[in-house]
Amino acid sequence: MSNQASTLFVKRLEGDVAIITGGASGIGEATGRLFWSHGAKIVIADIQDDLGEALCKELDENAMYVHCDVTDEEQVKKTVDLTVEKYGKLDIMHNNAGVVDCATRSILTIEKSDIEKVLGVNLIGGILGAKHAARVMVPAKKGCILFTTSAATLLACTLCHGYVASKQGLIGIMRNIAAELGQFGIRVNSISPYAVLTNLSKSTMPHSSTDQLRALINETTNLKGTDLKADDIARAALYLASEDGQYVSGLNLVVDGAFSITYPSVPFI
């Protein structure tokens, strides 16, 4: 095998330890699988116990499942502590757990409880994950913290006000934390995808089939000829988590096929 060909198979996270919240399905699952294939020891943190345990069983001893509701700080703390106890360190924290709310579609009818739920998972959950990751990364003087945000942060999204508020907030906290933790060698970034066909996105349109939802996404997308998949977001996370992105911090990496610079608003994401 030539040197050029062999570089395609270099494990870019060999020996690293990563926690992925919301890692049992969708983007989180794709990221966990990719990180694992690149040599990382992964911890899947989720509330979908059956899916998370099945995924880790499918992999090997380098994958561990932990039940974790990211709105509960004690569970987040326990997840980080169990990770360090088992693997000795934490290199990557991917705050990916999230919900899409369909109840905050109009400011005229928005309910405080609906806002609190989506902010609790998407925004507060991400902040708690970053807090407890930083707790062990700061003494080590290294680490990578990632957030999954949304292309809805870059343009007007006329539905799901709570969702947009939570994801906008994540970008703000990402930048603040990047500025704060740079002195400790810790990189902090986020990824903003356009609509990815996952069970989460399907829940926003429960009466549409998978094929109908895929057709709708493809019809509205700017970049034609390819489907945006969870694996594409996982590859973006791999870049940011690996040495390839060793001097990248404070970046919101947009993976939307230029959608956000083409359209001023969108009725869904």
C-alpha positions as CSV (number, residue, x, y, z in Angstrom):
1,M,0.0,0.0,0.0
2,S,1.4,3.4,-0.9
3,N,1.9,6.1,1.7
4,Q,-0.8,8.2,0.2
5,A,-3.3,5.3,0.4
6,S,-2.3,4.3,3.9
7,T,-3.1,7.8,5.3
8,L,-6.7,7.2,4.5
9,F,-6.8,4.6,7.3
10,V,-5.0,6.6,10.0
11,K,-7.0,6.6,13.3
12,R,-7.3,10.2,14.1
13,L,-8.6,9.8,17.7
14,E,-6.4,6.9,18.8
15,G,-6.4,6.7,22.6
16,D,-8.8,9.6,23.1
17,V,-11.8,9.4,25.4
18,A,-15.1,11.0,24.3
19,I,-18.5,11.5,25.8
20,I,-21.4,12.0,23.4
21,T,-24.7,13.1,24.9
22,G,-27.7,12.0,22.9
23,G,-25.4,9.4,21.5
24,A,-27.9,6.5,21.2
25,S,-29.4,7.6,17.9
26,G,-29.2,10.1,15.1
27,I,-26.2,12.4,14.9
28,G,-25.0,11.3,18.2
29,E,-24.9,7.6,17.2
30,A,-23.2,8.4,13.9
31,T,-20.6,10.5,15.8
32,G,-20.0,7.7,18.3
33,R,-19.5,5.1,15.7
34,L,-17.1,7.3,13.7
35,F,-15.1,8.3,16.8
36,W,-14.9,4.7,17.9
37,S,-13.7,3.6,14.4
38,H,-10.9,6.2,14.7
39,G,-9.6,4.7,17.9
40,A,-11.5,6.6,20.6
41,K,-13.0,5.1,23.7
42,I,-16.6,6.4,23.7
43,V,-19.2,7.0,26.4
44,I,-22.7,7.1,25.1
45,A,-24.8,9.3,27.4
46,D,-28.6,9.2,26.7
47,I,-32.0,8.4,28.2
48,Q,-32.7,5.9,25.4
49,D,-31.4,2.9,27.4
50,D,-32.2,0.1,25.0
51,L,-30.7,1.9,22.0
52,G,-27.6,3.0,23.9
53,E,-26.9,-0.4,25.5
54,A,-27.4,-2.1,22.1
55,L,-25.0,0.2,20.4
56,C,-22.2,-0.3,23.0
57,K,-22.8,-4.1,23.0
58,E,-22.3,-4.0,19.2
59,L,-19.0,-2.2,19.5
60,D,-16.7,-3.6,22.3
61,E,-15.1,-2.8,25.6
62,N,-14.1,0.6,24.3
63,A,-17.7,1.7,24.4
64,M,-19.8,2.4,27.5
65,Y,-23.3,3.4,28.0
66,V,-24.4,5.7,30.8
67,H,-28.0,6.8,31.5
68,C,-27.9,10.5,31.6
69,D,-30.7,13.1,31.6
70,V,-28.7,16.3,30.7
71,T,-31.2,18.5,32.6
72,D,-30.1,16.8,35.8
73,E,-26.7,18.1,36.9
74,E,-26.0,15.2,39.2
75,Q,-26.4,12.8,36.2
76,V,-24.1,14.9,34.1
77,K,-21.5,15.0,36.8
78,K,-21.8,11.2,37.4
79,T,-21.3,10.6,33.6
80,V,-18.1,12.6,33.6
81,D,-16.9,10.9,36.8
82,L,-17.6,7.4,35.6
83,T,-15.8,8.2,32.3
84,V,-12.7,9.3,34.2
85,E,-12.9,6.4,36.6
86,K,-13.0,3.9,33.7
87,Y,-10.7,5.4,31.2
88,G,-8.6,7.8,33.3
89,K,-9.3,11.0,31.4
90,L,-11.7,12.9,29.2
91,D,-10.5,14.4,25.9
92,I,-13.7,15.2,24.0
93,M,-17.1,16.3,25.3
94,H,-19.8,16.4,22.5
95,N,-22.9,18.1,23.9
96,N,-25.3,16.8,21.3
97,A,-28.5,15.9,23.2
98,G,-31.4,17.9,22.1
99,V,-35.1,18.1,21.5
100,V,-37.2,19.9,18.8
101,D,-40.2,21.6,20.2
102,C,-43.4,21.9,18.1
103,A,-45.4,23.8,20.8
104,T,-43.7,27.2,20.6
105,R,-44.8,28.0,17.0
106,S,-46.3,31.4,17.8
107,I,-45.3,34.1,20.3
108,L,-49.0,34.7,20.8
109,T,-49.6,31.2,22.3
110,I,-46.2,30.3,23.7
111,E,-46.3,28.6,27.1
112,K,-43.6,29.1,29.8
113,S,-43.4,25.4,30.5
114,D,-42.8,24.6,26.8
115,I,-39.9,27.1,26.7
116,E,-38.4,25.8,29.9
117,K,-38.4,22.2,28.6
118,V,-36.5,22.9,25.4
119,L,-34.1,25.4,27.0
120,G,-33.5,22.8,29.8
121,V,-32.4,20.1,27.4
122,N,-30.7,22.0,24.6
123,L,-29.2,25.0,26.4
124,I,-28.9,24.2,30.1
125,G,-27.9,20.6,29.3
126,G,-25.1,21.8,27.0
127,I,-23.8,24.3,29.6
128,L,-23.8,21.5,32.3
129,G,-21.9,19.2,30.0
130,A,-19.3,21.9,29.3
131,K,-19.0,22.7,33.0
132,H,-18.2,19.2,34.1
133,A,-16.0,18.5,31.1
134,A,-14.0,21.6,31.9
135,R,-13.7,20.5,35.5
136,V,-11.5,17.6,34.5
137,M,-10.0,19.2,31.3
138,V,-8.6,22.3,33.0
139,P,-6.1,20.4,35.3
140,A,-5.1,18.3,32.2
141,K,-4.5,21.5,30.2
142,K,-6.1,20.0,27.1
143,G,-9.5,19.0,25.7
144,C,-12.2,19.6,23.1
145,I,-15.8,20.7,23.9
146,L,-18.4,20.5,21.1
147,F,-22.0,21.6,20.8
148,T,-24.6,20.6,18.2
149,T,-26.5,23.7,17.2
150,S,-28.5,24.3,14.0
151,A,-28.6,26.3,10.8
152,A,-31.7,27.9,12.3
153,T,-29.3,30.1,14.3
154,L,-28.3,31.8,11.1
155,L,-31.6,32.9,9.6
156,A,-35.2,33.4,10.6
157,C,-37.0,30.2,11.4
158,T,-40.7,31.0,11.6
159,L,-41.6,27.9,13.8
160,C,-40.2,26.5,17.0
161,H,-39.2,29.7,18.8
162,G,-37.9,27.8,21.9
163,Y,-35.7,25.6,19.7
164,V,-34.2,28.6,18.0
165,A,-33.6,30.4,21.3
166,S,-31.8,27.4,22.7
167,K,-29.6,26.9,19.8
168,Q,-28.7,30.6,19.5
169,G,-27.8,30.5,23.2
170,L,-25.5,27.6,22.6
171,I,-23.5,29.5,20.0
172,G,-23.1,32.4,22.5
173,I,-22.0,30.2,25.3
174,M,-19.6,28.3,23.0
175,R,-17.9,31.6,22.1
176,N,-17.7,32.7,25.8
177,I,-16.3,29.3,26.9
178,A,-13.8,29.3,24.0
179,A,-12.5,32.7,25.2
180,E,-12.4,31.6,28.8
181,L,-10.8,28.1,28.4
182,G,-8.2,28.9,25.7
183,Q,-5.6,29.7,28.4
184,F,-5.9,26.0,29.4
185,G,-5.4,24.6,25.9
186,I,-9.1,23.7,25.6
187,R,-10.8,24.2,22.3
188,V,-14.5,24.9,22.1
189,N,-16.6,24.8,18.9
190,S,-20.1,24.1,17.6
191,I,-21.6,22.5,14.5
192,S,-24.7,24.0,12.8
193,P,-26.4,21.4,10.5
194,Y,-29.3,21.9,8.1
195,A,-32.1,19.4,8.3
196,V,-30.8,15.8,8.8
197,L,-33.3,13.0,8.4
198,T,-33.3,11.4,11.9
199,N,-36.0,10.3,14.3
200,L,-35.8,13.7,16.0
201,S,-36.6,15.5,12.7
202,K,-39.3,13.1,11.9
203,S,-41.0,13.9,15.1
204,T,-41.7,17.4,13.9
205,M,-43.8,16.0,11.0
206,P,-45.3,12.8,12.4
207,H,-47.9,12.5,9.7
208,S,-45.3,12.5,6.9
209,S,-43.5,9.4,5.7
210,T,-39.7,9.2,5.6
211,D,-39.8,9.5,1.9
212,Q,-42.1,12.6,2.0
213,L,-39.8,14.2,4.6
214,R,-36.7,13.4,2.6
215,A,-38.4,14.9,-0.5
216,L,-39.3,18.1,1.4
217,I,-35.8,18.5,2.6
218,N,-34.3,17.9,-0.8
219,E,-36.7,20.3,-2.4
220,T,-35.8,23.2,0.0
221,T,-32.0,22.5,0.1
222,N,-29.6,24.8,-1.7
223,L,-26.9,22.2,-2.5
224,K,-28.4,19.7,-5.0
225,G,-27.2,16.3,-5.9
226,T,-26.5,15.0,-2.4
227,D,-28.4,14.2,0.8
228,L,-27.2,15.6,4.1
229,K,-26.8,12.7,6.5
230,A,-25.9,12.2,10.1
231,D,-22.5,10.9,9.0
232,D,-21.7,14.2,7.4
233,I,-22.2,15.9,10.8
234,A,-20.1,13.2,12.4
235,R,-17.3,13.9,10.0
236,A,-17.4,17.6,10.9
237,A,-17.2,16.6,14.6
238,L,-14.2,14.4,13.8
239,Y,-12.4,17.3,12.2
240,L,-13.0,19.6,15.1
241,A,-12.1,16.9,17.7
242,S,-8.9,15.7,16.0
243,E,-5.5,17.2,15.5
244,D,-6.7,18.4,12.1
245,G,-8.5,21.1,14.0
246,Q,-5.8,21.7,16.7
247,Y,-5.9,25.5,16.3
248,V,-9.6,25.9,15.7
249,S,-11.6,27.3,18.6
250,G,-14.6,29.6,18.9
251,L,-15.9,28.4,15.5
252,N,-19.5,27.6,14.6
253,L,-19.0,25.2,11.7
254,V,-22.0,25.5,9.4
255,V,-22.9,22.3,7.5
256,D,-25.9,23.4,5.5
257,G,-24.8,23.5,1.8
258,A,-24.9,27.3,1.8
259,F,-28.6,27.3,2.7
260,S,-28.3,30.0,5.3
261,I,-26.7,32.5,2.9
262,T,-29.3,31.7,0.2
263,Y,-32.6,32.0,2.0
264,P,-33.7,34.7,4.5
265,S,-36.0,32.4,6.4
266,V,-37.3,28.8,6.6
267,P,-40.5,27.3,8.0
268,F,-38.6,24.3,9.5
269,I,-35.2,23.0,10.3
